Amino acid sequence: MKQNEKLLQNIPTNLITGFLGVGKTSAILHLISQKPTNEKWSVLVNEFGSVGIDGAIYKAKGIAVKEIPGGCMCCAAGVPLQIAINRILKETRPQRLLIEPSGLGHPKRVLDTLRGQYFKEALSLKASICLLDPRNLLDERYTTHENFIDQIALADIVVANKTDLCDSDTLTHFNRYIEALQPAKQKITETQFGQLNASLLDYNPTSNRNAQFPDFHQTTNKKTGIAGKDGYHSEGWVFSEEQIFDFDKITLLFAQFGTIRIKAILKTNKGWKMFNIQNKQKEVTAIDSAEDSRLEIISRNQQRLNKEALDQQLNHCLI
């Protein structure tokens, strides 16, 4: 540490959780848009795949970010997570730290690391916020999923996102489901497009929340990319800035996939675009630029994609 640098202490830190495609990155971008102009906020992000789409999104927005690619942050909890936090604190010296685990990552080990003696002085742990698509509470694939259950159980604040896609009965079920949980949540709220109020970050955590499945964690086979325990598979691509996609062709290709999750930053003939597709619900946003084009596709193992065929289809979409 340089002599003129003050020791970092009590940095407000929030864990932002939620299952795949619920809108965590959009929510964090909206939170950062509300930060005081004289403050620096940093993001520690972990993604299921190895390509690092979210990290590239934050970098394109000029946000200080540190990535833990591949697998889940709970597998990196302990020394690797400590190293990542130390680096982002040292390199960016933020006034607030936001941590975004993979949608398939279990939060318990991350919270244990943040609460531990190692960061007792450096970090001030604030409320853990879980984003939830209320429609998933009507789907047994989610409500019986150990990680989904514990993301909700360990959260201090639960936010129903994507309420524009929900009917009144679905929202009523969401509120009854969350209100019945014990210990009670600090706050239950609803929003669209990840538009969280930054005041949520200042809520204090509740210490007596317990995981029902504390030993759950996502494992990934490095050779095949198959997620061993949870039945998900990831494929990723990186393209140079010189490679340009035909916007109409790539959009049509994405529409043909029956995959659970597509996320991409691509240079197209209509400019740089960010694609966010969850169960065929598509969101395309214009962005300024990026260092390269990146694509990540996550599917269930039983719907596993043919990588060789995909390579050919993607090359056909290049101009």
N, C-alpha and C positions, 0 to 999 in steps of 0.2 A: 504493500500500500504506500502510495506517495505521501510525503509528510504533510502536504497541504490538503489531503483528502480526509474528510470526516468519516468516522466509523459509521457504517449504515446500521440504523436501529429502528425497530418497530415499523417496518414497511408494511402498510396494509396489503393483505394478500387474500384473494378470493379464488376459490375453485369453482369453475363453471362446467357443469356436467350435463349429460343428456345423451340419448341413444343416437345411432346413426341418422343423419339427415334432419335432425330436429331444429337446426338453425343456430348452433352455438357460435360459429364464426361470425355470422351476421349480427348476432346479439353483442358480441365483443366489439365489433366495429362500431356499433351504435353507441355502446357505453363509452368507448374512447372518444367518439365525436363530442361528448359532453364534458370531457375533462377540462379542468382549469388550464388556461393557455400557458401558465408558468410551470406546469407540472409535466414530468415525463412518466408515462405508463409503459410498462413492458409486458410482453406476452410469452409465456412458456407453453409450447404447443406440442402435442403428441398425436400422431395419426396412425391408423391401423396399417396402412400401406407404407411403402418405402419411398415414394416419390416426393411427398411433402407439398401438397396443394395449398393447405391453409397457411403454411409458412410463407409460401410465395405470394399469397394474397396480402398478408400483413406487410411483407417487404414492399410490395407494389404500392401500398398506401403510406409508406414511409414510417411504419411502426417498428419499434425495436422488438425483435423476436429471437427466441432460441428454440430450435427444433429438437425433438427426440423422435426420430422417424422409426417406423416399423413396430409391430407388436402393440403393446399397451404400456402406459406409464406405470401401472401397478407392478409390472414385471421389472421395470427400471427403478422402482422405489428402493430406498436405501442409498448405497454409495453412488450409483449412477445418477439418480435424481438429485442427490446432494451436489454432485459436481455440476450438473446442468444449472441448478439454481445459483450456485456460487458464481458461475461464469456470467450468467445474465445480470446478476447484481453487480459484479465487478466491472463488466463491460459497459453497462447502460446506466447504472446508478439511478434506478427509478424511484419515483415517489409512490408508486403502486404497482403491484405485480398481479397479473391475471393468469391463471393456469387453466389450460384447456386440454383435458385428457381425451384420448380416443373415445368415440361413441361406444366402443366395445371394451373400454377399460374400466376396471372396478376402482371406485374411489377410496376404499378403506386404507390401503397401504400408502397412498399419496397423503391422505389426511394424517395418518400416523407419523409420516416423515415430517410434515409441516408442524405438527404439534410437539415433536421430539426436542430433546435438549439441544441438539445441534443448531437449531434455528430459533431457539427461545428468545434471544436478544435481537436478532436481525429482522425477524418477521413478526407481524401482528396479524394472526389469522382471524379473518372476518367470515361472514356468513358464506356457506356453500350454497350455490344456486343451481337448481336442476331445471332445465327446460324440458317440456313434455308436450308431445302431440297428443291431445285428448283422445283422438280416434284410436290410438294404440291401446288404450285401456279397454277397448271392446274386442281386442284381438288376443287370443290365447298364446300366440307365438311370442307376444311381449309380456303378458301378465304372468306367464309361467317361467319367464326367463330370469335366471338368478341375478344377472347383472342389472337388468332393467329394474327389478324389485329393489335392489340395494342402492342404486343411484337415487331413487326416490326416498328410501328409508333414511339415508345419511344426509339428505339435503336439509338445510335450515329454511330455505325459501324454494317454493315450487311455482314455476311459471308455465301456464298453458300458452304455448305458442301456436301459431297457425290457426287462430280461432276463426279467421275468415273462411276456413274450409270446414268448419264444424257447425252442426245444427244445434238447436237449443237443448235437445235431449242429451247429446254428447257432452255438452258443457255442464249440464246439471250432474251427470254421472261423474265427470271429472271432479267437481267440487265436493260431492258426497264422498268419493273415494279418498281424496286427500285429507278432507276434514276428519275422517275416521281414524287417521293414523296417529299413533302415540310414540314418542312425545309429539305434541302439537307443533305444527310448523310456525316459524316466526311470521311468515306471510305467505298467502296464496293469492296469486294475481293472474291476469290474462292479458295477452297482447297478440299482435300480428307482426310478421316480418322481423322478429327479434328486437322490437323497439322497447328495450328495457330502460327504466328510469335509473340513472346512476345513483340515486339515493339508496337503492337496494344494496349497494356495495358496502354501506356503512353499518348495516345490521351486524350485531355480534352473534357468534355461533352458539349453539347449544351443545354442551359437552357429552350429554348422556344418550346420544343416538347410537344405535347398534346395528351392525350388518347381520342379516339373516344367513348370509352365505359368505363369511369372511375369508374362506379359503379359495373362493373363485378367482381365477385369473385366465386371461386370454393367452394362449401360446401359439407361436407361429413357427412352422417349419421353414427355415431359411432357404432351403433348396427349392421347394415347390411353391412357397408362398401360401400354403394352405393353413388356415387357422385351425389348430388341432382340436381344441376343446369345443369351440362354439359353432362350428359348421359354416364358417364364412371363408371366402377366398378373394384375394386381391390381385389385380394385375395393374401395372403402372407403366407409363411411357413418358419420356422426356424428348422434346424435339427442339432443334436449334432455332434461334430467332429468324434465320433466313427461310425456314420452312413455313409456308402460308397455307392455311386450310380454306377450302371453299365453304363458306358459311352454310349455304343451303344443303350441300352434300353431307357435311358433318352433323347438321341438325337432323337430317333425315335418318342418318345412320343411328344416332343416339335413340331416336324414336322407335327403332326396331328392336332394341334390347329389352329383355324381360328381367333385367338385373335390379337389385335392390338399391344401388347407389352409383351415381356417376358424378364426378366432380372434375372440373377442368378449367385451366386458363390457356386459351389458344389464340394465336395470331391468325386472323382470318382476313379475307378480302374486304370485309366490312369493319375492320379494326380489331383491337384486342377485346376478347369477350371472356367472361366468366360464366361457365355452365354449372348449374346446380340442379341435379335431377334425382328425385326420390320417388320410387315406385311410379315412374312415368309422369310425375308432376314436375314440370320444367320451369326453371327460372334462368333467364339469360340476362346478364348485366354487362354494360360497357365499362372497361377499365382503361386507365391511361396507357400502361405498358408493363412488361415484365422482362426478366432476363432471358427467359425461354418459355416454350409452351409445355404444359404438363397435363397429364390425364391419368385419373385413377378410377378404376371400375371395381366395385365390390359386389360379389354375388354369393348366394348360398352354395355350398358345395355340390348339392344335387343339381344346380343350374350352372355348373362351372363352365366357363367360356373356353373356346378354342383359341389359344394365343396366336397360333400361326395364321388362322383365318382372319383374326382381328388385325394382325399386322398388315395383311393384304388390303383389308377394307379401309383401314386408316390411310394407307399410302394412296389408295384410290381417291381419297378426299383432299389430297394435297394438290395445289395448283402447279 
